[in-house]
Amino acid sequence: MNENIDELLCKLDDEIDRKCLEIKQRNRNKILQTVFITTCVLFIILPIVLIFAGVSLWTFCIPAIIFFTISFSLLSPLALNNKSGGLEI
């Protein structure tokens, strides 16, 4: 009887691993969906709140544009120069 249980567990091991991976992927997708929806809502609400608070959108956007421009110009050679597609440490 004990051998049958061990044999059954060995046969089902791959299915158990596959199901665990599927559950982890489903949880990850839910988290990513929540982050995406939150980001979209903030993208819509934040400018409206700034306008009602009396802050000019340009005052908010110019530092962000400068930051992204500097970041892109400094980090793009690192990303494009590497043959493996990532940064090797």
TIBARO-780589 format. One record per residue: residue number from 0; residue in one letter; x negated, y, z negated of N, C-alpha, C, O in turn. Coordinates in Angstrom, 2 decimals. Atoms other than C-alpha are relative to their C-alpha. Layout:
<segus>
[segu NUM, 'a', [X, Y, Z], [X, Y, Z], [X, Y, Z], [X, Y, Z]]
...
</segus>
This chain:
<segus>
[segu 0, 'm', [-0.82, -1.20, 0.00], [0.00, 0.00, 0.00], [-0.86, 1.25, 0.00], [-0.57, 2.21, 0.71]]
[segu 1, 'n', [0.89, -1.15, 0.10], [-2.80, 2.40, -0.89], [-0.75, 0.24, 1.30], [-1.02, 1.38, 1.67]]
[segu 2, 'e', [0.70, -0.13, -1.28], [-4.58, 1.68, 2.39], [0.91, 0.64, 1.05], [0.46, 1.41, 1.89]]
[segu 3, 'n', [-0.96, -0.57, -0.95], [-1.44, 2.56, 4.34], [0.13, 1.51, -0.19], [0.22, 2.25, 0.78]]
[segu 4, 'i', [-0.09, -1.43, 0.29], [-1.22, 5.94, 2.61], [-1.24, 0.72, 0.49], [-1.14, 1.79, 1.10]]
[segu 5, 'd', [1.24, -0.61, -0.47], [-4.89, 6.70, 3.33], [-0.05, 0.05, 1.52], [-0.49, 1.04, 2.10]]
[segu 6, 'e', [-0.01, 0.04, -1.46], [-4.48, 5.65, 6.94], [0.97, 1.03, 0.56], [0.67, 1.70, 1.55]]
[segu 7, 'l', [-0.99, -0.98, -0.44], [-1.37, 7.78, 7.32], [-0.52, 1.43, -0.17], [-0.32, 2.27, 0.70]]
[segu 8, 'l', [0.57, -1.33, 0.23], [-3.12, 10.81, 5.79], [-1.10, 0.32, 1.02], [-1.20, 1.46, 1.47]]
[segu 9, 'c', [1.04, -0.23, -1.02], [-6.06, 10.38, 8.18], [0.61, 0.32, 1.36], [0.11, 1.16, 2.09]]
[segu 10, 'k', [-0.65, -0.26, -1.29], [-3.70, 10.27, 11.15], [0.67, 1.37, 0.03], [0.72, 2.02, 1.07]]
[segu 11, 'l', [-0.72, -1.28, 0.06], [-1.79, 13.34, 9.97], [-0.90, 1.19, -0.29], [-0.42, 2.33, -0.30]]
[segu 12, 'd', [0.93, -1.08, 0.36], [-4.89, 15.38, 9.09], [-0.05, 1.09, 1.07], [-0.03, 2.28, 0.74]]
[segu 13, 'd', [0.04, -1.00, -1.09], [-5.05, 17.08, 12.51], [1.29, 0.81, 0.07], [1.26, 2.02, 0.29]]
[segu 14, 'e', [-1.28, -0.70, -0.02], [-1.34, 17.92, 12.41], [0.13, 0.96, -1.17], [0.68, 2.05, -1.02]]
[segu 15, 'i', [-0.04, -0.88, 1.18], [-1.67, 19.36, 8.90], [-0.85, 1.24, 0.25], [-0.44, 2.35, -0.07]]
[segu 16, 'd', [0.88, -1.14, -0.31], [-4.59, 21.55, 10.02], [0.64, 0.93, 1.02], [0.55, 2.15, 0.91]]
[segu 17, 'r', [-0.64, -0.81, -1.04], [-2.67, 22.69, 13.09], [1.15, 0.81, -0.59], [1.32, 1.99, -0.26]]
[segu 18, 'k', [-1.13, -0.70, 0.62], [0.39, 23.58, 11.01], [-0.48, 1.11, -0.92], [0.12, 2.19, -0.96]]
[segu 19, 'c', [0.56, -1.04, 0.86], [-1.74, 25.50, 8.48], [-0.49, 1.18, 0.83], [-0.27, 2.34, 0.46]]
[segu 20, 'l', [0.47, -1.06, -0.90], [-3.35, 27.45, 11.32], [1.18, 0.78, 0.57], [1.11, 2.00, 0.70]]
[segu 21, 'e', [-1.20, -0.66, -0.53], [0.09, 28.19, 12.76], [0.63, 0.92, -1.04], [1.06, 2.02, -0.70]]
[segu 22, 'i', [-0.56, -0.82, 1.07], [1.34, 29.50, 9.40], [-0.87, 1.22, -0.25], [-0.35, 2.32, -0.46]]
[segu 23, 'k', [0.90, -1.13, 0.18], [-1.76, 31.68, 8.98], [0.15, 1.01, 1.13], [0.15, 2.22, 0.89]]
[segu 24, 'q', [-0.16, -0.89, -1.15], [-1.30, 33.08, 12.49], [1.31, 0.76, -0.10], [1.36, 1.95, 0.22]]
[segu 25, 'r', [-1.29, -0.66, 0.15], [2.37, 33.83, 11.79], [-0.07, 1.10, -1.05], [0.48, 2.19, -0.84]]
[segu 26, 'n', [0.16, -1.02, 1.04], [1.47, 35.68, 8.58], [-0.83, 1.18, 0.50], [-0.51, 2.33, 0.21]]
[segu 27, 'r', [0.84, -1.07, -0.56], [-1.25, 37.64, 10.38], [0.80, 0.86, 0.98], [0.66, 2.08, 0.98]]
[segu 28, 'n', [-0.83, -0.76, -0.95], [1.22, 38.62, 13.12], [1.00, 0.89, -0.72], [1.26, 2.01, -0.27]]
[segu 29, 'k', [-0.92, -0.83, 0.77], [3.70, 39.87, 10.51], [-0.71, 1.22, -0.58], [-0.17, 2.32, -0.57]]
[segu 30, 'i', [0.77, -1.12, 0.56], [1.00, 42.00, 8.88], [-0.33, 1.01, 1.11], [-0.18, 2.22, 0.91]]
[segu 31, 'l', [0.33, -0.90, -1.11], [-0.10, 43.41, 12.26], [1.24, 0.75, 0.49], [1.15, 1.92, 0.86]]
[segu 32, 'q', [-1.23, -0.67, -0.41], [3.52, 44.17, 13.17], [0.37, 1.11, -0.98], [0.80, 2.19, -0.57]]
[segu 33, 't', [-0.30, -1.02, 1.01], [4.02, 46.02, 9.89], [-0.93, 1.20, 0.13], [-0.49, 2.34, 0.04]]
[segu 34, 'v', [0.96, -1.08, -0.18], [0.85, 48.04, 10.42], [0.33, 0.81, 1.24], [0.26, 2.04, 1.21]]
[segu 35, 'f', [-0.34, -0.70, -1.23], [1.88, 48.89, 13.98], [1.22, 0.89, -0.18], [1.21, 2.05, 0.25]]
[segu 36, 'i', [-1.23, -0.78, 0.20], [5.36, 50.05, 12.97], [-0.28, 1.19, -0.92], [0.20, 2.29, -0.67]]
[segu 37, 't', [0.36, -1.08, 0.91], [3.95, 52.09, 10.07], [-0.79, 1.09, 0.72], [-0.55, 2.28, 0.52]]
[segu 38, 't', [0.79, -0.96, -0.76], [1.43, 53.73, 12.39], [0.87, 0.80, 0.96], [0.69, 2.01, 1.10]]
[segu 39, 'c', [-0.90, -0.72, -0.92], [4.12, 54.59, 14.93], [0.86, 1.01, -0.74], [1.05, 2.14, -0.27]]
[segu 40, 'v', [-0.84, -0.91, 0.78], [6.34, 56.12, 12.27], [-0.82, 1.20, -0.47], [-0.35, 2.34, -0.40]]
[segu 41, 'l', [0.85, -1.11, 0.43], [3.45, 58.18, 10.88], [-0.38, 0.91, 1.16], [-0.47, 2.12, 1.00]]
[segu 42, 'f', [0.35, -0.78, -1.18], [2.51, 59.28, 14.40], [1.13, 0.96, 0.37], [0.88, 2.04, 0.90]]
[segu 43, 'i', [-1.15, -0.86, -0.30], [6.02, 60.70, 14.80], [0.26, 0.98, -1.14], [0.53, 2.16, -0.89]]
[segu 44, 'i', [-0.39, -0.83, 1.15], [6.60, 62.04, 11.28], [-1.07, 1.01, -0.39], [-0.73, 2.13, -0.76]]
[segu 45, 'l', [1.07, -0.89, 0.46], [3.20, 63.58, 10.50], [-0.02, 1.35, 0.71], [-0.10, 2.37, 0.03]]
[segu 46, 'p', [-0.04, -1.32, -0.64], [3.30, 66.32, 13.18], [1.23, 0.83, -0.40], [1.14, 2.05, -0.56]]
[segu 47, 'i', [-1.21, -0.72, 0.41], [6.87, 67.19, 12.20], [-0.18, 0.60, -1.38], [0.20, 1.75, -1.62]]
[segu 48, 'v', [0.23, -0.50, 1.36], [5.89, 67.53, 8.54], [-0.99, 1.15, 0.02], [-0.82, 2.14, -0.70]]
[segu 49, 'l', [0.99, -1.08, -0.09], [2.88, 69.65, 9.47], [0.63, 1.29, 0.54], [0.32, 2.38, 0.07]]
[segu 50, 'i', [-0.64, -1.18, -0.57], [5.02, 71.98, 11.56], [0.91, 0.67, -1.03], [0.90, 1.90, -1.17]]
[segu 51, 'f', [-0.87, -0.57, 1.02], [7.57, 72.42, 8.77], [-0.79, 0.56, -1.17], [-0.30, 1.46, -1.87]]
[segu 52, 'a', [0.84, -0.54, 1.08], [4.73, 73.02, 6.30], [-0.72, 1.26, 0.43], [-1.34, 1.94, -0.39]]
[segu 53, 'g', [0.61, -1.22, -0.49], [3.47, 75.82, 8.49], [-1.43, -0.18, 0.49], [-2.13, 0.80, 0.74]]
[segu 54, 'v', [1.35, 0.27, -0.47], [0.26, 74.12, 9.57], [0.05, -0.17, 1.52], [0.89, -0.91, 2.04]]
[segu 55, 's', [0.06, 0.13, -1.45], [-0.64, 74.49, 13.22], [-0.54, -1.38, 0.37], [-1.44, -1.90, -0.28]]
[segu 56, 'l', [0.47, 1.31, -0.44], [-1.08, 71.23, 15.08], [-1.44, 0.06, 0.49], [-2.18, -0.91, 0.36]]
[segu 57, 'w', [1.37, -0.12, -0.48], [-4.29, 72.53, 16.63], [-0.99, -0.02, -1.16], [-2.10, -0.54, -1.03]]
[segu 58, 't', [0.86, 0.04, 1.18], [-5.75, 73.02, 13.15], [-0.20, -1.44, -0.44], [-1.26, -1.79, -0.97]]
[segu 59, 'f', [0.09, 1.41, 0.38], [-5.04, 69.36, 12.54], [-0.70, -0.83, 1.08], [-1.44, -1.76, 0.75]]
[segu 60, 'c', [0.50, 0.84, -1.09], [-6.02, 68.01, 15.99], [-1.44, 0.27, 0.40], [-2.15, -0.65, 0.80]]
[segu 61, 'i', [1.35, -0.32, -0.46], [-9.26, 69.84, 16.76], [-1.08, -0.77, -0.77], [-1.97, -1.31, -0.12]]
[segu 62, 'p', [1.01, 0.81, 0.69], [-11.32, 68.18, 13.97], [0.07, -1.49, 0.39], [-0.96, -2.15, 0.48]]
[segu 63, 'a', [-0.14, 1.40, -0.40], [-9.91, 64.78, 14.98], [-0.58, -0.22, 1.39], [-1.25, -1.23, 1.62]]
[segu 64, 'i', [0.55, 0.13, -1.36], [-10.80, 65.35, 18.63], [-1.52, 0.08, -0.03], [-2.19, -0.70, 0.64]]
[segu 65, 'i', [1.47, -0.11, 0.13], [-14.33, 66.45, 17.70], [-0.58, -1.27, -0.60], [-1.60, -1.77, -0.13]]
[segu 66, 'f', [0.48, 1.22, 0.63], [-14.74, 63.42, 15.43], [-0.01, -1.17, 0.98], [-1.00, -1.90, 1.06]]
[segu 67, 'f', [-0.07, 1.10, -0.95], [-13.60, 60.97, 18.12], [-1.00, 0.16, 1.13], [-1.57, -0.82, 1.60]]
[segu 68, 't', [0.97, -0.25, -1.06], [-15.79, 62.62, 20.75], [-1.41, -0.35, -0.46], [-2.15, -1.02, 0.26]]
[segu 69, 'i', [1.34, 0.29, 0.53], [-18.90, 62.43, 18.58], [-0.15, -1.50, -0.26], [-1.19, -2.08, 0.06]]
[segu 70, 's', [0.07, 1.44, 0.28], [-18.10, 58.87, 17.48], [-0.14, -0.80, 1.28], [-0.96, -1.71, 1.35]]
[segu 71, 'f', [0.08, 0.72, -1.27], [-17.54, 57.69, 21.03], [-1.36, 0.18, 0.65], [-1.94, -0.78, 1.16]]
[segu 72, 's', [1.29, -0.24, -0.66], [-20.70, 59.33, 22.33], [-1.15, -0.67, -0.74], [-2.15, -1.05, -0.12]]
[segu 73, 'l', [1.06, 0.66, 0.75], [-22.81, 57.83, 19.52], [0.12, -1.52, 0.01], [-0.90, -2.22, 0.03]]
[segu 74, 'l', [-0.18, 1.44, 0.12], [-21.30, 54.35, 19.41], [0.15, -0.73, 1.33], [-0.06, -1.95, 1.38]]
[segu 75, 's', [-0.18, 0.69, -1.28], [-20.62, 53.61, 23.09], [-1.30, -0.60, 0.53], [-1.24, -1.69, 1.10]]
[segu 76, 'p', [1.21, 0.68, -0.46], [-24.30, 52.96, 23.93], [-0.28, -1.30, -0.77], [-0.78, -2.26, -0.19]]
[segu 77, 'l', [0.20, 1.23, 0.76], [-24.45, 50.40, 21.13], [0.91, -1.11, 0.49], [0.50, -2.27, 0.58]]
[segu 78, 'a', [-0.95, 1.02, -0.44], [-21.35, 48.61, 22.37], [-0.27, -0.44, 1.44], [-0.12, -1.62, 1.75]]
[segu 79, 'l', [0.19, 0.33, -1.42], [-22.20, 48.76, 26.09], [-1.38, -0.59, 0.29], [-1.54, -1.28, 1.30]]
[segu 80, 'n', [1.36, 0.46, -0.24], [-25.92, 47.98, 25.79], [-0.19, -1.47, -0.36], [-1.07, -2.13, 0.19]]
[segu 81, 'n', [0.16, 1.35, 0.51], [-25.47, 44.65, 24.02], [0.65, -1.00, 0.97], [1.81, -0.82, 1.35]]
[segu 82, 'k', [-0.51, 0.97, -0.96], [-25.03, 41.63, 26.33], [1.08, -0.90, -0.60], [1.95, -1.37, 0.13]]
[segu 83, 's', [-0.98, 0.90, 0.62], [-23.03, 39.59, 23.81], [1.32, 0.70, -0.28], [2.29, 0.04, -0.65]]
[segu 84, 'g', [-1.25, -0.71, 0.19], [-20.41, 42.30, 23.49], [0.22, 0.54, -1.40], [1.24, 1.16, -1.67]]
[segu 85, 'g', [-0.14, -0.49, 1.36], [-20.98, 43.09, 19.86], [-1.34, 0.41, -0.56], [-2.36, 0.28, 0.11]]
[segu 86, 'l', [1.22, -0.45, 0.64], [-23.53, 44.43, 17.47], [-0.67, -1.17, -0.72], [-0.05, -1.81, -1.57]]
[segu 87, 'e', [0.72, 1.07, 0.66], [-26.16, 41.92, 16.43], [-0.80, 0.54, -1.16], [-1.53, 1.52, -1.03]]
[segu 88, 'i', [0.71, -0.46, 1.22], [-27.53, 42.29, 12.93], [-1.06, -1.01, -0.35], [-1.78, -0.83, -1.33]]
</segus>
